[in-house]
């Protein structure tokens, strides 16, 4: 399977997630407990990965699976990072409004490139660095509203702790992705075995979050397992399946591609969501959205296109041997 096919599918599914989540609302709210969606998505990914691992073992008995504790103990770390990241998100939103937070979230594009270079020792060309910066600029441009609106003014009026927490949130998001890529590529273990480990801990941590929510609310609504599926309908299940499928595609990209491909997929998904919202919801197109899409397309071409398509290489190098030959012949005739 080619990485660009998986990346394109990830773009479509990631774009669908926001639309499906909006469609699952009723009167501006959720009839179901939204905290149960990530838990069920982790369970779905765990079940799918377990079945695929079982099939792989049946067809290939020599499937590689590292079961040593020193290797297994590394797999809870991404879940821990995401847990801290979620708490930092809530803390950031106490200082800045959602529009400002969304714009600041684009910093994770650049921080992913930096951590990708530092921790994974992956070298990027100058053109690729420019492309990554352009991608951040493009996504930010598409999200900025008219300067007469609130978000444009609030972007530069947030308190200093808000900016610091926003930077920390971007770094944690990038760190979780880069560390996951490190786990997936550190050995030749089966992708499905690695997924089983990742999603087992993911399900445990999400279960812990549900239990903590119950404890903090004094079990006002009863234990989480008794209301797990309350308010679920076909649209809600589509949200769960879409979120789970997105996670499976991300793990494939972490194994066989890299974080930068994932960043481009999710960034393009955001733009695709905006475009689809023009037809599905009451969303009016803006000049900023059009400019953002153009800049992101330029960035996409700049990062993945071969260098000879971006820079005209001089042709004098090929003509040099012929010139030298002509000169040597002329000198021989003169003698």
Buried (B, 14 or more C-beta within 10 A) or exposed (E): EEBEEBBEBBBBBBBBBBBBBBBBEEEEEBEBBBEBBBBBBBBBBBBBBBEBBEEBBEEEEEBEBBEEEEBEEBBBBBBEBBBBBBEBBEBBBEBBBEBBBBBBBBBBBBBBBBBBBEBBEBEBEEBBBBBBBBBBBBBBBBBBBEEEEEBBEBBEEBEEEBBEBBBBBBBBBBBBBBBBBBBBBEEEBBBBBBBBBBBBBBBBBBBEBBEEBBEEEEEEEEEBEEBBEEBBEEBBBBBBBBBBBBBBBBBBBBBBBBBBBBBBBBBBBBBBBBBBBEEEEEBEEBEBBEBBBEBBBBBBEBBBEEEEEEEEEEEEEEEEEEEEEEEEEEEEEEE
